[in-house]
Amino acid sequence: PDADICNAFRTYKFVWQPGKISYFVDGMLKAVHTTNVPSAPAHFMINHWGTDSPGWGGYATIGTPRYFYVDWVAHTPLP
């Protein structure tokens, strides 16, 4: 994880192939997963879920507002 993901917009890229997904942040490859990755194409979806974890997403304190800002989204099918 990057230390400063909350104070600036970042560019995230996900490259899906059957059985494999690669994650990029600001153009740099951060992770490649090959387990539990769908083999069939699906719809693209963006959402925001609380985790109640201090290490990812923060505590889900009732009454605390949460914000998820998205500046733009693009989908480019692979040839």
C-alpha positions as a LaTeX table, in Angstrom:
\begin{tabular}{lrrr}
\hline
Residue & $x$ (\AA) & $y$ (\AA) & $z$ (\AA) \\
\hline
Pro1 & 0.00 & 0.00 & 0.00 \\
Asp2 & 1.05 & 3.56 & $-0.66$ \\
Ala3 & 1.26 & 5.87 & 2.33 \\
Asp4 & $-0.41$ & 8.91 & 0.75 \\
Ile5 & $-3.49$ & 7.76 & $-1.18$ \\
Cys6 & $-5.92$ & 10.14 & 0.53 \\
Asn7 & $-4.45$ & 13.57 & $-0.20$ \\
Ala8 & $-4.37$ & 13.57 & $-4.01$ \\
Phe9 & $-6.08$ & 11.98 & $-6.98$ \\
Arg10 & $-4.37$ & 8.82 & $-8.19$ \\
Thr11 & $-4.71$ & 6.92 & $-11.46$ \\
Tyr12 & $-5.68$ & 3.29 & $-10.98$ \\
Lys13 & $-5.58$ & 0.77 & $-13.80$ \\
Phe14 & $-6.82$ & $-2.80$ & $-13.74$ \\
Val15 & $-5.89$ & $-5.10$ & $-16.60$ \\
Trp16 & $-8.08$ & $-8.19$ & $-16.59$ \\
Gln17 & $-7.39$ & $-11.33$ & $-18.59$ \\
Pro18 & $-9.11$ & $-14.68$ & $-18.01$ \\
Gly19 & $-7.57$ & $-16.02$ & $-14.78$ \\
Lys20 & $-5.29$ & $-13.00$ & $-14.20$ \\
Ile21 & $-5.63$ & $-9.36$ & $-13.13$ \\
Ser22 & $-2.84$ & $-6.77$ & $-12.89$ \\
Tyr23 & $-3.15$ & $-3.66$ & $-10.71$ \\
Phe24 & $-1.37$ & $-0.39$ & $-11.48$ \\
Val25 & $-1.20$ & 2.86 & $-9.48$ \\
Asp26 & $-0.03$ & 5.96 & $-11.34$ \\
Gly27 & 1.35 & 3.77 & $-14.13$ \\
Met28 & 3.39 & 1.49 & $-11.86$ \\
Leu29 & 2.55 & $-2.21$ & $-11.59$ \\
Lys30 & 1.71 & $-2.93$ & $-7.95$ \\
Ala31 & 0.33 & $-6.49$ & $-7.97$ \\
Val32 & $-0.68$ & $-9.41$ & $-10.17$ \\
His33 & $-3.30$ & $-11.89$ & $-8.95$ \\
Thr34 & $-3.91$ & $-15.27$ & $-10.53$ \\
Thr35 & $-6.10$ & $-16.94$ & $-7.90$ \\
Asn36 & $-9.85$ & $-16.38$ & $-7.50$ \\
Val37 & $-9.96$ & $-14.29$ & $-10.69$ \\
Pro38 & $-13.01$ & $-14.78$ & $-12.93$ \\
Ser39 & $-12.41$ & $-16.41$ & $-16.29$ \\
Ala40 & $-15.45$ & $-14.83$ & $-18.01$ \\
Pro41 & $-15.89$ & $-11.11$ & $-18.80$ \\
Ala42 & $-18.27$ & $-9.17$ & $-16.54$ \\
His43 & $-19.66$ & $-5.66$ & $-16.06$ \\
Phe44 & $-17.39$ & $-2.87$ & $-14.85$ \\
Met45 & $-18.46$ & $-1.42$ & $-11.50$ \\
Ile46 & $-17.10$ & 1.17 & $-9.06$ \\
Asn47 & $-18.24$ & 1.17 & $-5.45$ \\
His48 & $-17.14$ & 2.15 & $-1.96$ \\
Trp49 & $-17.40$ & $-0.28$ & 0.93 \\
Gly50 & $-16.39$ & 0.30 & 4.53 \\
Thr51 & $-14.17$ & $-2.39$ & 6.02 \\
Asp52 & $-14.08$ & $-1.57$ & 9.76 \\
Ser53 & $-10.33$ & $-2.21$ & 9.60 \\
Pro54 & $-7.56$ & 0.12 & 10.75 \\
Gly55 & $-5.33$ & $-1.18$ & 7.94 \\
Trp56 & $-7.71$ & $-0.69$ & 5.01 \\
Gly57 & $-10.74$ & 1.58 & 4.78 \\
Gly58 & $-10.72$ & 2.73 & 8.38 \\
Tyr59 & $-13.13$ & 2.07 & 11.18 \\
Ala60 & $-16.81$ & 2.10 & 10.27 \\
Thr61 & $-17.91$ & 4.50 & 13.00 \\
Ile62 & $-21.65$ & 5.14 & 12.91 \\
Gly63 & $-22.43$ & 8.76 & 12.06 \\
Thr64 & $-19.01$ & 9.43 & 10.49 \\
Pro65 & $-19.30$ & 10.67 & 6.90 \\
Arg66 & $-17.28$ & 8.82 & 4.26 \\
Tyr67 & $-16.35$ & 10.24 & 0.86 \\
Phe68 & $-15.27$ & 8.57 & $-2.36$ \\
Tyr69 & $-14.25$ & 11.00 & $-5.09$ \\
Val70 & $-13.94$ & 9.84 & $-8.69$ \\
Asp71 & $-12.68$ & 12.35 & $-11.25$ \\
Trp72 & $-13.06$ & 10.18 & $-14.37$ \\
Val73 & $-13.42$ & 6.60 & $-15.52$ \\
Ala74 & $-12.48$ & 4.94 & $-18.81$ \\
His75 & $-12.95$ & 1.43 & $-20.14$ \\
Thr76 & $-10.73$ & 0.18 & $-22.96$ \\
Pro77 & $-11.39$ & $-3.34$ & $-24.20$ \\
Leu78 & $-8.27$ & $-5.28$ & $-25.14$ \\
Pro79 & $-8.03$ & $-6.13$ & $-28.85$ \\
\hline
\end{tabular}
